[in-house]
Amino acid sequence: MKAALIYGSCTGNTGCVAEMMIERLKPEIELETVDVNTLSAEDLQEYDFALCGIPTWDVGELEYGWQEIYDNLDGVDLSNVTVAMFGLGDQGTYDETYQDAMGILYKKLIECGATGGIGFTSTETHEFEGSLGVIDGMFCGLALDEDTQSELTEERILEWSASLKEAWPGIVSSAQ
Ligand SMILES: Cc1cc2nc3c(=O)[nH]c(=O)nc-3n(C[C@H](O)[C@H](O)[C@H](O)COP(=O)(O)O)c2cc1C
């Protein structure tokens, strides 16, 4: 079972959150931490499970490392990969494109055959006008906002990690 937390980050927030997440997921879930800049799109095929961390940048755009992967995903078969997502955004300044990158990347990974539907979260404690990160009324992963709701991050990670731990035996058995 090859499982990783793969993250991209421009100003460090997603990297910090990734470290918190890795600690909270232990000991049930042990993930290798991988900087997205060290990977190619094809490299994603090697993973049985990829927890993908992505901040939204440049008003509704993907973080640059992930953008590079995204641009090269056409024709890459991810049918052996299960994915879960977490996104970083700022609902105060970017309330019409809040967490867009998480949704854009998620949809692309699913188009490439990845298995998703894991760790969707409620929009309830977030205030925004529009988000491509919302699919069927829920965020398609864990939405975090270090700019305006950093006080909620630890609790959100704790709760979300518990739900991923519950789903984990199923993820492991489908990888075998
Ligand atoms: C120029 C700029 C554009 C941004 N655009 C968005 C956006 O469209 N939607 C959003 O939710 N957050 C947006 N953000 C907020 C970042 O996603 C947020 O600060 C995040 O924590 C950065 O993560 P990083 O430090 O890992 O790069 C933007 C931030 C900046 C500085």
The ligand as a Gaussian input file, in Angstrom:
#p B3LYP/6-31G(d) Opt

LIG

0 1
 C       -3.225000      36.768000      -4.800000
 C       -4.038000      35.786000      -4.012000
 C       -5.124000      35.184000      -4.599000
 C       -5.925000      34.275000      -3.873000
 N       -7.043000      33.743000      -4.470000
 C       -7.880000      32.962000      -3.709000
 C       -9.107000      32.496000      -4.251000
 O       -9.476000      32.783000      -5.390000
 N       -9.893000      31.723000      -3.458000
 C       -9.556000      31.395000      -2.179000
 O      -10.304000      30.707000      -1.518000
 N       -8.374000      31.847000      -1.635000
 C       -7.552000      32.601000      -2.365000
 N       -6.372000      33.064000      -1.816000
 C       -6.042000      32.717000      -0.431000
 C       -5.032000      31.556000      -0.290000
 O       -5.561000      30.378000      -0.821000
 C       -4.729000      31.338000       1.181000
 O       -4.045000      32.464000       1.698000
 C       -3.941000      30.066000       1.467000
 O       -3.886000      29.862000       2.839000
 C       -2.543000      30.112000       0.884000
 O       -1.957000      28.867000       1.069000
 P       -0.372000      28.633000       0.917000
 O        0.309000      29.503000       1.961000
 O       -0.180000      27.173000       1.206000
 O        0.017000      28.989000      -0.464000
 C       -5.581000      33.947000      -2.531000
 C       -4.457000      34.583000      -1.961000
 C       -3.709000      35.488000      -2.668000
 C       -2.549000      36.161000      -1.987000

